[in-house]
Amino acid sequence: MDKTWDKDELWLSLYRVSERLRNYYARTRIPDVNQEYLELTLSQLRVIGCIVTHPSMKMKVKDVAHELGITSGGVSQLVDGLEKIGILKRCQEETDRRIVSITLSDEGRAMYNRAIDVHKRIFAALMKDIEQEKIEAFHDVLETMYQRVSLLENDELSLD
């Protein structure tokens, strides 16, 4: 028997899953495939992920802050810590040396790849035994929602 979801239940389900996963990541040390632990906080991983998914793989602190919805001061503290352990590095823009961007070091890229492997393992466990057609439909819905968030951000989608 198919269950029909109303919008309020669906929104709440998505919120609950995302928060529960966020909390799981925040409090659980998960070994990578080599049984080594990633010694990074969830906030640090978010900064790294933000930079890695940017087309140029480098960003200004204020742009990371905007993307993550936190203050530039908060991002600066995270970047300082990540730079100190060799994950991130600061670089001056060639066109304007007053502009400083942050990018991943070689060690940072390796750390990010290890983190992605951990995330894939977690996601595979979550999706285990779910029918392929449901996974494909879920993927389609997520992609559509992602595209519509851009419309929301640009005031091109009505909330009515």
FENNOR-V588550 format. One record per pair of residues at least 24 apart in sequence whose ideal C-beta (glycine too) atoms are under 8 Angstrom apart, sorted by the first residue. I is the first residue (numbers start at 1). J is the second residue. D is the distance in whole Angstrom. If there is no record, write none. Layout:
BEGIN
i/j/d
I/J/D
I/J/D
END
This chain:
BEGIN
i/j/d
21/122/8
30/118/5
30/121/8
30/122/7
31/118/8
32/114/5
32/115/8
32/117/6
32/118/5
33/114/8
33/117/6
33/121/8
34/114/8
36/114/8
38/111/7
38/114/6
38/115/6
38/118/7
40/87/8
40/111/7
40/115/7
43/78/6
44/78/6
44/81/7
44/82/6
44/87/8
45/115/6
47/75/7
47/78/5
47/79/7
47/82/7
47/88/8
48/82/7
48/87/7
48/88/8
48/104/7
48/108/7
48/111/7
48/112/5
48/115/7
49/112/8
51/88/8
51/102/6
51/103/6
51/104/6
52/104/7
52/109/8
52/112/6
57/103/6
57/104/7
58/91/7
58/101/4
58/102/7
58/103/4
59/101/6
59/102/6
59/103/8
60/99/7
60/100/7
60/101/6
60/102/8
61/100/8
61/102/7
64/102/7
82/108/7
87/111/6
END
